[in-house]
Amino acid sequence: MNFNISKERLLEGMNIMNSFGTRLTGSNGHNDFIKWLKDEIAEMGIPTFSDPFYFTRWEEKNSSIEILDGNEKINIPVSSAYPYSGKTSAHGITEELVYVKSIKDAPKTAGKIAVFNISNINFLPSEIAFDKRSSYPEDVVLEKKYEGPVITSFVQCFYGIISKLTKAKAVILVWKGLHKDMIEGQYLSFIMDYQNIPMLWVNEAEGEKLIAAAKSHKKAKFVLEAEIEENAFTETFYCILKGKNQKENVVVNTHTDGTNCVEENGPIALLELMRSMKDMELERNHIFVFTTGHFRLPHFEDRRTGAFQAVSRWLAMHRELWDGKGEHMKTVADLTIEHLGCMEWRDVDGEYKYTGKPEIDLVYTGNKFMDKLYIDTVKDRKTIRTMTLRGHNALHFGEGQNFFTMGVPEISLCPAPYYLCVVSDNHEMEKFDIDLMTEQTETFAKLIEKIEKISAKELGRSDGYSIVKAKSVSGGYDFSVKGLIEKIKDKK
């Protein structure tokens, strides 16, 4: 197999993708991006198969907060809107601010604007979410405490529910303990269904002004205008490159909706792989799946295939392509490709900036054989900081999760930079490295080549989630119930 991975074509694809703007599920930018992808594939002479979907789409149009202090109006910059929270009219809601310091204060928010502190989740041992298999180089470690905007918003996602129960009219969420530049534009949390109560995020400094105003029983004007489109269109599509063995296939998977240049640039890598493979003599079928719905998970999760990720819908609809029953094809391996070219940005001495290192490549490997296959493949890379993981405590980030839960052995790239869900005018391109993306794409080309020569029996099955006990990802002791207690007490 002779793969020709072109850095220039990858960069051209990235720039074209960015030209469509933010590509949230079912938006014009998302649909235009999908059309371009399908046109590119059509030019290769490869047919595509589409699964159309219709859903209720929410999109912010305008948001603002003003504290009313007598005749003075104090503008409070909004960091972002909470997706699928709710909406107001253009006139907004003008009511008293109520600071909810503890749950006992929640009933006081009836008919008013609730203000909550959302503190950075920086006390949970990383081993609660991650179980290490390997790392390369060997000294690669994750933070001792798993933190950041994504996990913070996912864990603390119930404030809309609380506020609806107490009949609040609107909610302001204050990011606490996270740098103001880090949380600007975060499209979080995207795992909740429509809340039907408008919610906005502000940074910690602006939040302090709101809390002070609430303690003085001041009012605020809260505006969150949003468009709600019934029967919005989106689609998952897939392509099949046929091989000699029509009974077995390898799935190469990503999603098409996203917020910026790395979330999600997996489709650009898939195009480059397909360009090389379209004229090859393949041993097995290779199915390339371009999934929609990652940023509208409540609508696209399908419990019949373990739910969790948007590709669960495709799996439920196309068992004939993967489950191996009767005359069905059997998927012998899944390769999921997400978030390529990420550079590491952190809060360093009060400044949110580039650390000089690539983001750690988090890679889920479905079993020990797949783990060794991946680690052996990356050892000749120029730029590599990677840690391989086993799905742990029912947690497994990225669109490879449902293949793992259904027993398919996987190798799933899913780095998790803090800016992953940021919507910005420059699409976070200053945090992206094309050389790294090129190396990562080449790694998956080599994996495809190697897997072509390996039997389904050798590839095996995924080995399922580890529970509680985990090999340390932070360079300390391995995880156990006793270790959990010790780590929570650890203040270092």
Secondary structure, DSSP 4 states (H G I P E B T S, - for coil): ------HHHHHHHHHHHHHT--B-TTSHHHHHHHHHHHHHHHHTT---EEEEEEEEEEEEEEEEEEEEETTEEEEE---EEPTTS----TT-EEEEEEE-SSGGGGGGGTTSEEEEEEE----EEGGGT-EEEEEESTT----SEE-SHHHHHHHT--HHHHHHHTT-SEEEEEEESS-HHHHTTB----SS---SS-EEEE-HHHHHHHHHHHHTT-EEEEEEEEEEEEEEEEEEEEEEE--SEEEEEEEEEEE--BSSSSTT-HHHHHHHHHHHHTTS--SEEEEEEEE--GGGHHHH--GGGT-SSTHHHHHHH-GGGTB--TT--EEEEEEEE--TTBEEEEEETTEEEEEEEEPPEEEEESSHHHHHHHHHHHTT-SS--EEEEE-BTTB--STTHHHHHTT--EEEE----TTTTB--TTTTGGGB-HHHHHHHHHHHHHHHHHHTTS-HHHH------B-S-B--SSSSPPB-HHHHHHHHH---
